[in-house]
Amino acid sequence: MENSLQSTFSAWAPFRIAPCFSERVWGFLDLHPWYDRVAEGAPIGEAWLTGDQCVVSSGAQAGQTLGALFAENPEALLGKVASRSASPLLIKVLFVKQKLSVQVHPDDRMAQKNGDPRGKTECWYILEAEPGAQVACGLKPGVTLNEVKEGIAAGTLEESLNLLDVTRGEMVFVDAGTVHAIWPGLILLETQQNCDLTYRMYDYGRGRELHIQKSLEATRLVTRAGKVPARALAGRSLLIDEDYFRVERIEVAGSRASASLPGEGETAPVLQYLFTAAGAARVAGAGFEALAVPMGGIVAVPAASPEFVVEDLGALELMRITPRWPGGNNDRNKLERAGSGLYPGRGPAGAAPGG
């Protein structure tokens, strides 16, 4: 019996995921020091860390794609809260050398109306920022949909965008329906619903497909998008807690036991992703081979994982990302966040790959 239990634990021990690189006209040619990758042709704009096509690179599931793993074993990965057999989150690192298109993502209702399973709400954690780096996040107050349409036609849409100065370590929330863009000189950790629907409004004459009608339909003139102040909690900083995802920066003083990773209110085991935003880590436990996690690496921790320890191998900045499901106890959490003033200064909420 003991050997059988250990075998079950080993099967669902934490595992590494190999990044999948995606070419983008606005990307980098050289991804060092984040990844040992130099583009041979078109620039690389995105490193997909949890896409369905990404491959498990360690442990008992090595060689399988994440998409297949979630379809076959949803409860082992997601826990009893799982209501569907699909990966809930798409996590990427974006390398932005040139301006992305001005774009908008649909919400769940619009995506499903058009035959897609879900929309796209996302957030950006700033990993690197050149001096003066900015993102466009929403429309300026008072801008009308007709002015957006005219700006697209005249090439003056940027004049209607709300620009934010950003620096390393900041978090920006971008809910579905927000007109947005990312300006040059940034490397971002993007966490989003597992969807890559993008409606391009304006693309600086690059010749890529535009989706003007759908983008206008998806646009909300007022959204909750904007910078989110970090909230200091015991042993962690809560960077964002929204429908679909929760992102935290975890303190690791030498080492930290897995039992201490869940935050207050987390009563049932859930899927966790551990990402090294700086430095390097080691994940070790009984019954599975220890994992070395360099900067830019990601480890999936299934809900059925055995206990383990995270060790700081030097200058570690550890991010913990967990999925959230709207409609459950998230509703209570949202009310608590609104009452606590966690997200001050943000108003009420009002299909192409990549940017």
Secondary structure, DSSP 8 states (H G I E B T S, - for coil): -HHHHHHHHHHTS-EEEE-EEEEEEEEESB-TTTSS-B-SSS-EEEEESS-TT-EE-SSTTTT-BHHHHHHH-HHHHH-TT--SSS--EEEEEEEESS---EEE---HHHHHHTT-S----EEEEEEEE-TT-EEEEEE-TT--HHHHHHHHHHT-GGGGEEEEE--TT-EEEE-TT--EEE-SSEEEEEEEES----EEEE-TT------HHHHHHH--SS-S-EEE--EEETTEEEEEEETTEEEEEE--SSEEEGGG-S-TT--S---EEEEEEES-EEEEETTEEEEEE-TT-EEEE-TT----EEEE-SS-EEEEEEE--TTSTHHHHHHHHHHHTSSTT-------S--
